Amino acid sequence: METECSTEYIKEGLAKIYTDTEAISFYNPIQEFNRDLTDLMNEHRKFSKRFHAIDLDPYGSPSIFLDSAVQSVIDGDTAVLCGNTPEACFNKYGSIPIKHKACHEIALRILLRSIDSHANRYGRYIVPILSVSIDFYVRCFVRVESGASIAKDSVTKLANIFSCSNCQCWSFQPLIKKTTNNSSNNSQENKIKEPICSFCGCKAIHFGGPIYIAPIHDKIFVKKMLESLKKENNFSFGTIKRLVGVLTLVLEELNDQPLFYEFEQLMRIIKCSSTPKNTFVRSALLNAGFKCSGSHCGPQALKTDAPTEFLWDICREWCTNGIVNRPVDFTLHKEAIPASKIENILRFQDNKGKNWGPKSKAKGSISSAKAGFGEEF
């Protein structure tokens, strides 16, 4: 990039940008603007004026900027995205969150769906290259590409979630399934699922979504980024170990399996006093011919392509040696221990210490009712 642009609507914030850019302007020339970001982006909609990348870093929701910038988005709105206020999430992002152990990945997928929806309005679509949940925020990087026919199929990447309030098991219901018959493509509507859990019989089913269920990482991009970090000599990143750790975990994730379970939670549901180590659970899955991985979202997360019925078989076999539908083999599998753990990479950082977490939101000097308007308003 030849030039970087930085904008701040509040003058006090712009003064801080001036101070910061003095320390880093040797890298790229930076233009500062004291104006509304949406107006600035709208002025660059012409193809010859478009930015190569846009990084949005609001304190809270970026939803008001998404229609003007559907490229690279950062979001700190996790309290809303993770299910604390579903009505606010629906107003901002058009989806309903659910409270679940995988709520941070659900937050990522709600945000991606919202970005893709804004892009679809202009015959464009997104290709996620890296989507991560870190500490108290989520960050998504996407490419925006043009193609009306592909954008039209974006709805096939969306699904609603049904989560049992008792056993926490979840299932997806795609909004539309696309079938190919000879030379024609047909989209079919899905039937409504029965409002009852097929595992425990509970009738209290939570509904959420729609969310983005297609892959959220580009593994080739992540691998190149990781290689670049490991051989980087020009800069001394204070968080280099953590950056390498997060990207390594992302690289190990099953990219075609949305969401995850935490096995400790499943064992509590059947009231089992002991929980198997992740190594044993992974071995049971791998020995049965299934794939499994962890997730960067949490140290106890377990992603797998195994049916939920087999997860319950593992629970029953470990707890009581009870009746199972498929044999369970806990013999240690050679791939049960992730390479990142063997190499002693910093996988997860403890979120502890003085003054940890986000500070209170800055109060601007401009009324929200007048934000984005000129002096005449």
CORVENNOR-V275475 format. One record per residue. N is the residue number from 1. RES is the residue in one letter. SS is DSSP state (H for helix, E for strand, - for the rest). PHI is phi in radians with two decimals (999 if undefined). D_FIRST is the distance of its C-alpha to the first C-alpha in Angstrom with 2 decimals. Layout:
BEGIN
n-><N:N>
res-><RES:RES>
ss-><SS:SS>
phi-><PHI:PHI>
d_first-><D_FIRST:D_FIRST>
END
This chain:
BEGIN
n-><1:2:3:4:5:6:7:8:9:10:11:12:13:14:15:16:17:18:19:20:21:22:23:24:25:26:27:28:29:30:31:32:33:34:35:36:37:38:39:40:41:42:43:44:45:46:47:48:49:50:51:52:53:54:55:56:57:58:59:60:61:62:63:64:65:66:67:68:69:70:71:72:73:74:75:76:77:78:79:80:81:82:83:84:85:86:87:88:89:90:91:92:93:94:95:96:97:98:99:100:101:102:103:104:105:106:107:108:109:110:111:112:113:114:115:116:117:118:119:120:121:122:123:124:125:126:127:128:129:130:131:132:133:134:135:136:137:138:139:140:141:142:143:144:145:146:147:148:149:150:151:152:153:154:155:156:157:158:159:160:161:162:163:164:165:166:167:168:169:170:171:172:173:174:175:176:177:178:179:180:181:182:183:184:185:186:187:188:189:190:191:192:193:194:195:196:197:198:199:200:201:202:203:204:205:206:207:208:209:210:211:212:213:214:215:216:217:218:219:220:221:222:223:224:225:226:227:228:229:230:231:232:233:234:235:236:237:238:239:240:241:242:243:244:245:246:247:248:249:250:251:252:253:254:255:256:257:258:259:260:261:262:263:264:265:266:267:268:269:270:271:272:273:274:275:276:277:278:279:280:281:282:283:284:285:286:287:288:289:290:291:292:293:294:295:296:297:298:299:300:301:302:303:304:305:306:307:308:309:310:311:312:313:314:315:316:317:318:319:320:321:322:323:324:325:326:327:328:329:330:331:332:333:334:335:336:337:338:339:340:341:342:343:344:345:346:347:348:349:350:351:352:353:354:355:356:357:358:359:360:361:362:363:364:365:366:367:368:369:370:371:372:373:374:375:376:377>
res-><M:E:T:E:C:S:T:E:Y:I:K:E:G:L:A:K:I:Y:T:D:T:E:A:I:S:F:Y:N:P:I:Q:E:F:N:R:D:L:T:D:L:M:N:E:H:R:K:F:S:K:R:F:H:A:I:D:L:D:P:Y:G:S:P:S:I:F:L:D:S:A:V:Q:S:V:I:D:G:D:T:A:V:L:C:G:N:T:P:E:A:C:F:N:K:Y:G:S:I:P:I:K:H:K:A:C:H:E:I:A:L:R:I:L:L:R:S:I:D:S:H:A:N:R:Y:G:R:Y:I:V:P:I:L:S:V:S:I:D:F:Y:V:R:C:F:V:R:V:E:S:G:A:S:I:A:K:D:S:V:T:K:L:A:N:I:F:S:C:S:N:C:Q:C:W:S:F:Q:P:L:I:K:K:T:T:N:N:S:S:N:N:S:Q:E:N:K:I:K:E:P:I:C:S:F:C:G:C:K:A:I:H:F:G:G:P:I:Y:I:A:P:I:H:D:K:I:F:V:K:K:M:L:E:S:L:K:K:E:N:N:F:S:F:G:T:I:K:R:L:V:G:V:L:T:L:V:L:E:E:L:N:D:Q:P:L:F:Y:E:F:E:Q:L:M:R:I:I:K:C:S:S:T:P:K:N:T:F:V:R:S:A:L:L:N:A:G:F:K:C:S:G:S:H:C:G:P:Q:A:L:K:T:D:A:P:T:E:F:L:W:D:I:C:R:E:W:C:T:N:G:I:V:N:R:P:V:D:F:T:L:H:K:E:A:I:P:A:S:K:I:E:N:I:L:R:F:Q:D:N:K:G:K:N:W:G:P:K:S:K:A:K:G:S:I:S:S:A:K:A:G:F:G:E:E:F>
ss-><-:-:E:E:E:E:E:-:-:-:H:H:H:H:H:H:H:H:H:H:H:H:H:H:-:-:-:-:E:E:E:E:E:-:-:-:H:H:H:H:H:H:-:-:-:-:H:H:H:-:-:-:-:-:E:E:E:-:-:-:-:-:H:H:H:-:-:-:-:-:-:E:E:E:E:-:-:H:H:H:H:-:-:-:-:H:H:H:H:H:H:H:H:-:-:E:-:-:-:-:-:-:H:H:H:H:H:H:H:H:H:H:H:H:H:H:H:H:H:H:-:-:-:E:E:E:E:E:E:E:E:E:E:E:-:-:E:E:E:E:E:E:E:E:E:E:-:H:H:H:H:H:H:H:H:H:H:E:E:E:E:E:E:E:-:-:-:-:-:E:E:E:E:E:-:E:E:E:E:E:E:-:-:E:E:E:E:E:E:-:-:-:-:-:-:-:-:-:-:-:-:-:-:-:E:E:E:E:E:E:E:E:-:-:-:-:-:-:H:H:H:H:H:H:H:H:H:H:H:H:-:-:-:-:-:-:-:-:-:H:H:H:H:H:H:H:H:H:H:H:H:H:-:-:-:-:-:-:-:-:E:E:H:H:H:H:H:H:H:-:-:-:-:-:-:-:-:H:H:H:H:H:H:H:H:H:H:-:-:-:-:E:E:E:E:-:-:E:E:E:E:E:E:E:-:-:-:H:H:H:H:H:H:H:H:H:H:H:H:H:-:-:-:-:-:-:-:-:-:-:-:-:-:-:-:-:-:-:H:H:H:H:-:-:-:-:-:-:-:-:-:-:-:-:-:-:-:-:-:-:-:-:-:-:-:-:-:-:-:-:-:-:-:-:-:-:->
phi-><999:-1.49:-2.43:-2.00:-1.97:-2.29:-2.26:-2.56:-1.33:-1.62:-1.10:-1.09:-1.21:-1.13:-1.06:-1.17:-1.10:-1.00:-1.13:-1.18:-1.22:-1.09:-1.47:-2.14:-1.17:-1.17:-1.47:-2.50:-1.06:-2.13:-1.79:-1.80:-2.26:-1.81:-2.78:-1.28:-1.12:-1.07:-1.09:-1.09:-1.18:-1.11:-1.24:-1.89:-1.32:-1.07:-0.95:-1.23:-1.83:-1.14:-1.33:-1.27:-2.70:-2.19:-1.98:-1.67:-2.29:-1.43:-1.53:2.07:-1.45:-1.64:-1.04:-1.26:-1.76:-1.12:-1.19:-1.65:-2.43:-2.02:-2.24:-2.15:-2.21:-2.00:-2.42:-2.02:-1.66:-1.23:-1.06:-1.35:-1.18:-1.59:1.93:-1.18:-2.35:-1.04:-1.18:-1.19:-1.10:-1.15:-1.12:-1.51:-2.10:1.33:-2.40:-1.87:-1.46:-2.26:-1.41:-2.73:-1.02:-1.66:-1.08:-1.27:-1.28:-1.04:-1.05:-1.03:-1.30:-1.18:-1.11:-1.09:-1.09:-1.14:-1.09:-1.08:-1.09:-1.14:-1.18:-1.06:-1.11:-1.99:1.20:-2.14:-2.60:-1.82:-2.22:-1.10:-1.98:-2.82:-2.39:-2.34:-1.91:-2.28:0.96:-1.99:-2.56:-2.13:-2.41:-2.18:-2.06:-2.38:-1.65:-1.94:-2.11:-1.76:2.78:-1.07:-1.19:-1.29:-1.06:-1.10:-1.49:-1.04:-1.11:-1.29:-1.68:-1.99:-2.69:-1.58:-1.98:-2.07:-2.18:-1.29:-1.28:-1.65:-1.74:1.18:-1.23:-2.24:-2.56:-1.87:-2.26:-0.97:-1.14:-2.53:-1.85:-1.82:-2.04:-1.96:-2.07:0.97:-1.79:-1.99:-1.91:-2.17:-1.79:-2.05:-1.32:-1.65:-1.40:-1.24:-1.29:-1.18:-1.36:-2.61:-1.28:-1.35:-1.83:-2.07:1.42:-1.18:-1.75:-1.63:-1.86:-1.49:-1.96:-2.55:1.86:-1.31:-2.21:-1.47:-1.92:-1.36:-0.95:-1.91:-2.29:-1.82:-1.08:-1.13:-1.10:-1.09:-1.11:-1.14:-1.13:-1.15:-1.10:-1.15:-1.13:-1.20:-1.89:-1.20:-2.10:-1.42:-2.24:-1.94:-1.38:-1.20:-1.96:-1.03:-1.12:-1.25:-1.04:-1.10:-1.11:-1.12:-1.16:-1.15:-1.10:-1.07:-1.15:-1.45:-1.13:-1.28:-1.40:-1.79:-2.13:-1.19:1.13:-2.76:-1.98:-2.01:-1.14:-1.04:-1.16:-1.10:-1.19:-1.17:-1.13:-1.58:1.02:-1.61:-1.31:-2.13:-2.03:-1.17:-1.14:-0.98:-1.07:-1.21:-1.12:-1.07:-1.09:-1.06:-1.22:-1.16:-1.15:-1.53:1.64:-1.73:-1.71:-2.72:-2.82:-1.58:-2.55:-1.21:-1.30:-3.04:-1.19:-1.71:-1.19:-2.37:-1.72:-2.77:-1.67:-1.26:-1.15:-1.04:-0.99:-1.27:-1.09:-1.21:-1.06:-1.09:-1.06:-1.15:-1.14:-1.24:-1.43:-2.33:0.95:-1.44:-1.28:-2.21:-1.47:-2.44:-1.01:-2.02:-2.08:-1.58:-1.01:-1.00:-1.68:-1.11:-1.80:-1.26:-1.72:-1.06:-1.07:-1.10:-1.35:-1.10:-1.43:1.02:-1.37:-1.16:-1.52:-2.40:-1.77:-1.15:-1.58:-2.32:2.15:-1.17:1.07:-1.30:1.81:-1.25:-1.40:-1.17:-1.17:-1.16:-1.73:-1.35:-1.65:-2.13:-1.12:-1.11:-1.23:-1.86:-1.06:1.62:-1.99:-1.40:-1.07:-1.16:-1.58>
d_first-><0.00:3.80:5.76:7.26:10.69:13.68:17.08:20.60:23.77:26.15:26.28:27.21:24.04:21.96:23.81:22.71:19.00:19.72:21.40:18.74:15.85:18.15:18.00:14.27:12.93:13.17:10.04:7.57:9.42:10.69:12.82:15.84:18.08:21.68:22.22:22.62:19.56:21.27:21.84:18.24:17.13:20.15:19.18:16.00:18.08:18.31:16.48:14.78:13.53:12.44:9.56:7.79:9.33:11.91:13.50:17.04:19.08:22.42:25.65:27.44:26.83:23.63:25.90:25.91:22.15:22.11:23.36:20.41:17.75:18.55:15.40:14.87:17.76:19.25:22.96:25.61:28.50:30.34:33.72:33.75:32.14:34.54:37.69:38.97:39.02:38.98:39.67:36.57:34.44:35.94:35.32:31.61:30.72:33.69:34.88:37.60:36.94:39.72:40.60:40.36:39.42:36.36:35.39:31.92:31.06:32.71:30.42:27.33:28.95:30.00:26.48:25.18:28.11:27.29:23.66:25.00:27.73:25.46:23.49:26.88:28.01:25.65:26.39:23.38:23.42:21.47:21.00:20.85:18.96:19.88:22.34:23.94:26.58:26.46:29.02:29.40:26.30:24.64:21.02:19.93:16.82:17.40:16.20:17.69:19.37:21.89:25.50:28.53:30.86:28.75:28.03:31.80:32.35:30.24:33.55:34.75:32.19:33.85:36.99:39.19:40.37:44.00:44.71:48.25:49.09:51.58:50.13:46.41:46.13:43.63:43.23:40.91:41.92:39.38:39.34:39.81:40.54:39.73:42.30:42.39:45.74:45.96:43.51:43.01:41.01:42.74:41.54:44.20:44.68:45.47:48.74:48.93:49.43:52.62:52.20:53.61:52.19:53.23:53.39:55.30:56.66:55.17:54.91:52.41:49.17:45.97:43.70:39.92:36.94:35.68:32.91:30.35:32.15:29.85:27.79:25.20:23.29:21.84:23.60:21.75:18.36:20.14:21.80:18.71:17.18:20.56:20.82:17.51:18.82:22.16:21.07:18.38:19.65:16.97:17.42:20.66:20.35:23.56:23.62:22.84:26.24:25.79:22.38:24.00:27.05:25.49:23.46:26.65:28.70:26.38:26.69:30.47:30.85:32.65:29.99:32.63:34.81:33.97:35.33:37.64:40.96:42.08:45.29:46.81:46.85:48.62:51.22:51.92:52.62:55.39:56.54:56.20:56.60:54.41:50.92:49.98:47.13:43.93:44.85:48.07:46.51:43.81:46.58:48.70:45.90:44.96:48.66:49.15:46.47:43.74:40.15:38.98:36.19:35.16:32.37:29.72:31.26:34.41:36.48:39.41:37.56:38.87:37.30:39.59:40.59:44.23:46.24:47.06:50.72:50.07:48.39:51.61:53.59:51.85:52.70:56.33:56.76:55.45:57.40:60.77:60.84:61.54:61.55:58.28:57.31:55.55:56.33:54.10:53.54:52.15:52.32:49.27:46.70:44.63:41.36:42.37:40.53:36.71:35.05:32.94:36.27:37.85:35.00:35.35:31.73:31.17:31.42:32.10:32.00:34.96:34.17:36.66:36.99:37.46:35.35:33.79:32.17:30.46:31.80:33.31:31.19:30.41:32.60:31.02:32.89:32.61:34.85:33.27:35.40:33.58:30.02:27.76:30.34:30.71:33.51:35.96:36.17>
END
